[in-house]
């Protein structure tokens, strides 16, 4: 365990009066003081992502271990860390830092550590009781990625062994009752969102619009004719659609307009451009990385293509595919909430209203959509025990579990007793599907790694 840092910043923490969460600071602090787990349910714009770590700091937490805050995406971890450091008038990497894959800006003397949920999972191998933390905040828990479900189950098991650890589960308002019952009746504090009215206009593609890029470019053109100054955020399913839409928009030669892409694989410098205020109007073309956590300032118009790329595993074929699917109502509402933060906004949905009405309320949790071979492998590597007995919010089906074990045995990752083989331990360290990992290791052993990776 690290030495308690000197110069705790608790007396320097201030809270923006315009954020709705500021009105609930006393309630949240009391709940953290008196309960091991609390659930904070807040709509888009409530301020929970940036202010929850500061509430913990103001209480004096972060002295006996970091205040750890997980984010589903790297861009959220880095940009939120920068924002909180700025609010504390501190250099990023000093009192507030972040750790994502290939980039660690945290000091032993830091108090708040933002990270992806995958980083915290990886740290469990070297610190199974999470002694390096005195507070853990799981942000955007409603996304229900595999990593989030892993952490929730792990923390539920850890609670009796770490009674001093405080756990805060932060979620949109959708699933808070389930989270509360999962943690034995944990108290729920609801925070309202800070939003101005947002009008929704349904604008399905016209017959002469051949693809999403055409529909997006024409919609942005229509917005420009009404209002050539205010910023636009467009949601698209992937990089290819972003490039095609950029090309279509550039052909329109919109005046005083800069077109900015935003997706996970962009360099940090390129990603940061969307958060900077520019003299020109910005049209940001983003994947669903901009759906939660991130607030891009100044957005007045949202254009929602209504689709996203989603992992789907077929038990029949044994292959996980990245499919373009209609988003759920919850995701559509999150996207709508990206405007109307500082003034009234308009959301253009590129589909029919009846289409929206027929969509599922939520996106399926990832554990119901992916192959379980990688899940079982990681659980073995993390020594989390058997998948059958792990406390998942949504336990997977037996058929999917059996298929996962079959794949791992076929790859030589498990022995007859179900323990990891030396090959399985090597596979568990590779952040790829076990089948691909086995190909990479085979390529290494046959001195053909370059050919396999290509």
C-alpha positions in Angstrom: 0.0 0.0 0.0 1.3 3.5 -0.9 2.2 6.2 1.6 -0.6 8.7 2.3 0.1 11.7 0.1 0.8 15.1 1.7 -1.1 18.2 0.8 -4.6 16.7 0.4 -6.6 19.0 -1.9 -9.9 18.6 0.0 -10.0 22.3 1.1 -9.6 23.5 -2.5 -12.5 21.5 -4.1 -15.2 23.7 -5.5 -18.4 22.7 -7.3 -20.0 24.5 -10.3 -23.3 25.9 -9.1 -24.9 25.4 -12.5 -24.6 21.5 -12.4 -27.7 19.7 -10.9 -25.5 17.3 -8.9 -24.2 20.2 -6.9 -27.6 20.4 -5.1 -27.2 16.8 -4.0 -23.6 16.9 -2.7 -24.6 16.7 1.0 -26.9 13.7 0.3 -24.2 11.9 -1.8 -21.4 12.5 0.8 -23.6 11.2 3.7 -24.5 8.1 1.7 -20.8 7.4 0.9 -20.0 7.9 4.6 -22.7 5.5 5.8 -22.9 2.8 3.1 -20.3 0.7 1.4 -22.0 0.9 -2.0 -24.2 3.7 -3.4 -25.9 4.0 -6.7 -26.0 7.5 -8.3 -28.5 7.7 -11.1 -28.2 10.8 -13.3 -29.4 11.9 -16.7 -27.2 13.3 -19.3 -25.8 16.6 -18.2 -26.1 16.1 -14.5 -22.4 16.4 -13.8 -21.9 13.0 -12.2 -18.9 12.0 -14.2 -16.8 15.0 -13.3 -18.1 15.8 -9.8 -18.4 12.4 -8.1 -14.5 12.1 -7.8 -14.4 15.6 -6.5 -17.1 14.9 -3.8 -14.9 12.0 -2.7 -11.9 14.3 -2.6 -13.8 16.9 -0.6 -14.6 14.2 2.0 -10.9 13.5 2.4 -10.9 10.2 0.5 -7.9 9.3 -1.7 -5.4 9.3 1.2 -5.2 5.5 1.8 -5.4 4.6 -1.9 -6.5 6.2 -5.1 -10.0 7.3 -5.9 -10.3 5.1 -8.9 -12.9 6.0 -11.6 -13.5 3.7 -14.5 -14.7 4.7 -18.0 -15.8 2.5 -20.8 -13.6 4.2 -23.4 -10.1 5.6 -23.5 -11.2 9.0 -24.9 -13.6 9.5 -22.0 -10.9 8.5 -19.4 -8.4 11.0 -20.8 -10.7 13.9 -21.5 -12.6 13.7 -18.1 -9.3 13.5 -16.3 -8.1 16.6 -18.0 -11.4 18.4 -17.1 -11.3 17.4 -13.4 -7.6 18.5 -13.2 -8.5 21.8 -14.8 -11.4 22.3 -12.2 -8.9 21.6 -9.4 -6.4 24.0 -11.0 -3.9 21.2 -11.1 -1.5 19.9 -13.8 -2.9 16.8 -15.4 -0.9 13.8 -14.0 -0.3 15.4 -10.6 -3.3 15.3 -8.3 -5.5 13.8 -11.0 -4.2 11.4 -13.6 -5.3 8.7 -16.0 -4.1 5.3 -17.1 -5.1 3.7 -20.4 -3.4 1.1 -22.5 0.1 2.3 -23.5 -0.3 5.6 -21.6 0.1 6.0 -17.8 -0.1 9.6 -16.4 -0.6 8.8 -12.7 1.9 9.4 -9.9 2.1 7.6 -6.6 1.2 11.0 -5.0 -1.9 11.4 -7.2 -5.4 11.2 -5.5 -7.7 10.6 -8.4 -7.0 8.0 -11.1 -9.2 7.7 -14.2 -8.8 4.6 -16.3 -10.7 2.3 -18.6 -12.5 -0.6 -17.0 -10.1 -3.0 -18.7 -7.2 -1.4 -16.9 -8.8 -2.0 -13.4 -9.6 -5.6 -14.4 -5.9 -6.1 -15.4 -4.7 -4.7 -12.1 -6.7 -7.3 -10.2 -4.1 -9.9 -11.1 -1.4 -8.1 -9.1 -3.7 -6.6 -6.5 -6.6 -9.0 -5.9 -8.0 -7.0 -2.9 -7.5 -3.7 -4.7 -5.5 -2.3 -1.8 -4.3 0.4 -4.1 -7.7 2.1 -3.9 -9.9 3.4 -1.1 -12.8 4.4 -3.4 -13.9 2.8 -6.7 -16.4 4.7 -9.1 -17.8 2.6 -11.9 -19.1 5.2 -14.4 -21.6 4.6 -17.2 -22.5 1.2 -15.6 -25.7 1.1 -17.7 -23.6 0.3 -20.8 -23.2 -3.2 -19.4 -20.1 -4.1 -21.3 -18.4 -7.3 -20.4 -15.8 -5.4 -18.4 -18.4 -3.6 -16.4 -20.3 -6.8 -15.6 -17.0 -8.4 -14.5 -16.1 -5.5 -12.2 -19.6 -5.4 -10.7 -19.5 -9.1 -9.9 -15.9 -8.9 -8.6 -16.7 -5.9 -6.3 -19.8 -7.6 -5.0 -17.6 -10.5 -3.9 -14.8 -8.2 -2.6 -17.0 -6.2 -0.3 -16.9 -8.5 2.8 -13.0 -8.6 2.6 -12.6 -4.8 2.1 -15.2 -3.2 4.4 -13.2 0.1 4.2 -13.6 0.3 0.4 -16.3 2.6 -0.9 -18.0 1.7 -4.2 -20.0 4.1 -6.3 -22.0 2.8 -9.2 -22.9 5.7 -11.6 -25.6 5.0 -14.2 -28.2 6.6 -16.4 -31.6 6.3 -14.8 -32.5 3.1 -16.6 -31.1 0.2 -14.5 -30.5 1.7 -11.1 -33.1 -0.5 -9.3 -31.3 -3.7 -10.6 -27.9 -2.3 -9.5 -29.3 -1.5 -6.0 -30.8 -5.0 -5.5 -27.6 -6.6 -6.9 -25.6 -4.9 -4.1 -28.1 -5.9 -1.4 -30.4 -2.9 -1.3 -27.8 -0.1 -1.8 -29.2 3.4 -1.6 -30.0 5.2 -4.8 -29.5 8.9 -5.2 -31.2 10.4 -8.3 -29.8 13.5 -9.9 -31.8 15.4 -12.6 -30.2 16.4 -15.9 -29.4 19.9 -17.0 -31.2 20.2 -20.3 -33.0 22.8 -22.3 -35.9 21.7 -24.5 -34.9 19.5 -27.5 -37.2 19.2 -30.5 -37.1 15.9 -32.3 -37.6 15.9 -36.1 -38.0 12.6 -37.9 -36.3 12.8 -41.3 -36.1 9.4 -43.0 -33.8 9.2 -46.1 -35.4 10.2 -49.3 -35.5 8.0 -52.4 -32.7 10.0 -54.1 -30.3 9.6 -51.1 -28.3 6.5 -51.9 -26.6 5.9 -48.6 -26.2 7.3 -45.1 -23.5 9.8 -46.3 -25.9 11.4 -48.7 -28.7 11.7 -46.1 -26.3 13.2 -43.5 -24.8 15.7 -46.0 -28.3 16.8 -47.1 -29.5 17.1 -43.5 -26.5 19.2 -42.4 -27.2 21.3 -45.5 -30.8 21.9 -44.5 -29.6 22.8 -41.0 -27.2 25.3 -42.5 -30.0 27.0 -44.5 -31.8 27.5 -41.2 -28.8 28.3 -39.0 -25.3 28.6 -40.4 -23.5 29.3 -37.1 -24.3 26.7 -34.5 -22.4 23.5 -34.0 -23.7 20.1 -35.2 -23.0 16.5 -33.9 -23.6 13.6 -36.3 -23.8 10.0 -35.0 -22.6 7.4 -37.5 -21.9 3.6 -37.1 -18.2 3.6 -37.9 -15.0 5.0 -39.5 -16.0 4.2 -43.0 -19.3 6.0 -42.8 -17.5 9.0 -41.2 -15.0 9.2 -44.1 -17.8 8.9 -46.6 -19.9 11.6 -44.9 -16.8 13.9 -44.6 -16.3 13.5 -48.4 -20.0 14.2 -49.1 -20.0 17.3 -46.8 -16.7 18.7 -48.3 -18.4 18.6 -51.7 -21.1 20.9 -50.3 -18.4 23.5 -49.5 -20.4 24.8 -46.5 -19.3 28.3 -45.5 -17.4 29.0 -42.2 -17.5 25.3 -41.4 -14.9 22.9 -40.1 -15.6 19.1 -40.3 -14.1 17.1 -37.4 -14.1 13.3 -37.1 -14.3 11.5 -33.7 -13.8 7.8 -33.2 -11.8 5.6 -30.8 -8.7 5.0 -33.1 -8.0 8.7 -33.7 -4.8 10.0 -32.2 -5.3 11.9 -28.9 -4.4 15.2 -30.6 -7.1 14.7 -33.2 -9.6 13.7 -30.6 -8.9 16.8 -28.6 -9.8 19.1 -31.5 -13.5 18.5 -31.0 -13.4 19.9 -27.5 -11.8 23.2 -28.6 -13.9 26.2 -29.4 -13.2 27.4 -32.9 -14.2 30.6 -34.8 -15.9 28.5 -37.5 -18.9 26.4 -37.0 -18.1 22.7 -36.2 -19.7 19.7 -37.7 -18.5 16.7 -35.6 -18.9 13.3 -37.2 -18.7 10.7 -34.4 -19.3 7.0 -33.6 -21.1 6.2 -30.4 -18.0 7.2 -28.4 -19.8 10.6 -28.1 -23.0 9.0 -26.8 -22.0 9.0 -23.1 -19.4 10.5 -20.7 -18.2 13.0 -23.3 -19.8 16.4 -23.5 -18.8 18.3 -26.6 -19.4 21.9 -25.7 -21.7 24.1 -27.8 -23.7 21.4 -29.7 -27.1 22.7 -30.7 -28.0 20.2 -33.4 -27.8 16.4 -33.4 -28.2 14.3 -36.5 -28.8 10.6 -35.5 -28.4 8.0 -38.2 -30.1 5.5 -35.8 -27.6 2.7 -36.2 -24.4 1.4 -34.5 -21.9 -1.4 -34.9 -22.5 -4.1 -32.3 -20.7 -7.3 -31.5 -22.8 -10.4 -32.1 -21.7 -14.0 -31.7 -23.3 -16.9 -33.4 -23.2 -20.1 -31.4 -24.0 -22.0 -34.7 -21.0 -20.6 -36.7 -18.7 -19.8 -33.8 -17.8 -16.4 -35.1 -18.2 -12.9 -33.6 -19.3 -10.4 -36.2 -19.5 -6.7 -36.0 -22.9 -5.9 -37.3 -24.6 -2.6 -38.1 -27.9 -2.7 -36.1 -30.6 -0.2 -35.2 -29.9 1.4 -31.8 -32.2 1.0 -28.8 -34.6 3.7 -27.5 -32.2 4.3 -24.6 -29.3 5.0 -27.0 -31.4 7.3 -29.2 -32.4 9.3 -26.1 -28.8 9.5 -25.0 -27.9 10.9 -28.4 -30.7 13.4 -28.3 -29.3 14.5 -24.9 -26.0 15.5 -26.4 -27.6 18.8 -27.5 -29.7 21.1 -25.4 -27.0 21.4 -22.8 -26.4 25.2 -23.0 -29.5 26.3 -25.1 -32.5 24.8 -26.8 -31.6 22.1 -29.4 -32.9 20.1 -32.3 -32.4 16.4 -32.9 -32.8 15.1 -36.5 -33.5 11.3 -36.6 -32.8 9.8 -40.0 -35.7 7.2 -39.6 -39.4 7.1 -39.1 -41.1 7.8 -35.8 -42.9 4.3 -36.0 -39.4 2.8 -36.4 -38.3 4.5 -33.0 -41.5 3.3 -31.3 -40.8 -0.3 -32.3 -37.2 -0.4 -31.1 -36.2 -2.3 -27.9 -35.9 -0.2 -24.7 -32.3 -1.1 -24.0 -29.3 -2.6 -25.8 -28.6 -6.2 -24.7 -25.8 -6.6 -22.2 -22.6 -7.6 -24.0 -22.5 -11.0 -22.1 -25.7 -11.9 -24.0 -24.1 -11.0 -27.4 -20.6 -12.4 -27.4 -18.8 -15.8 -27.4 -17.8 -16.9 -23.9 -14.5 -18.5 -24.7 -12.7 -15.2 -24.2 -14.8 -14.5 -21.0 -13.9 -17.9 -19.5 -10.2 -17.5 -20.4 -10.0 -14.1 -18.8 -11.8 -15.3 -15.7 -9.3 -18.1 -15.4 -6.4 -15.7 -15.9 -7.8 -13.3 -13.3 -8.6 -16.2 -10.9 -12.2 -15.2 -10.6 -13.4 -18.7 -10.4 -15.9 -20.6 -12.6 -18.2 -18.7 -14.9 -21.1 -20.8 -13.7 -20.8 -19.5 -10.1 -19.7 -15.9 -10.8 -22.3 -13.3 -9.7 -23.3 -11.8 -13.1 -26.2 -9.4 -13.3 -27.4 -11.5 -16.3 -25.9 -15.0 -16.0 -25.2 -16.4 -19.5 -27.0 -19.4 -20.9 -25.6 -22.9 -20.3 -25.4 -23.6 -24.1 -23.1 -20.6 -24.6 -21.0 -21.6 -21.6 -20.6 -25.1 -22.9 -19.6 -23.7 -26.3 -17.0 -21.5 -24.7 -15.4 -24.4 -22.8 -15.4 -26.5 -26.0 -13.6 -23.8 -28.0 -10.9 -23.4 -25.3 -10.4 -27.2 -25.1 -10.1 -27.3 -28.9 -7.4 -24.6 -28.8 -5.5 -26.4 -26.1 -6.0 -23.6 -23.5 -7.6 -25.9 -20.9 -6.5 -29.3 -19.5 -8.9 -32.1 -18.7 -9.5 -30.7 -15.2 -10.5 -27.3 -16.7 -7.3 -25.5 -15.6 -5.3 -23.2 -17.8 -2.5 -24.9 -19.7 0.8 -22.9 -20.3 -0.6 -22.1 -23.7 -3.9 -20.9 -22.1 -1.9 -18.6 -19.8 -0.2 -17.1 -22.8 -3.5 -16.7 -24.6 -5.0 -15.0 -21.5 -2.4 -12.2 -21.8 -3.4 -11.3 -25.4 -6.2 -8.8 -25.8 -7.8 -10.6 -28.7 -10.3 -13.4 -29.4 -8.8 -16.7 -28.2 -9.0 -18.1 -31.8 -6.9 -15.2 -33.1 -4.6 -15.4 -30.1 -4.0 -19.1 -30.9 -3.1 -18.1 -34.5 -0.6 -15.5 -33.3 1.1 -17.9 -30.9 1.2 -20.6 -33.6 2.8 -18.0 -36.0 5.4 -17.2 -33.4 6.2 -20.9 -32.8 6.6 -21.5 -36.5 8.6 -18.3 -37.1 5.8 -16.9 -39.3 4.4 -14.3 -36.9 4.6 -11.5 -39.5 2.6 -13.5 -42.1 -0.1 -14.4 -39.5 -0.5 -10.8 -38.2 -0.8 -9.5 -41.7 
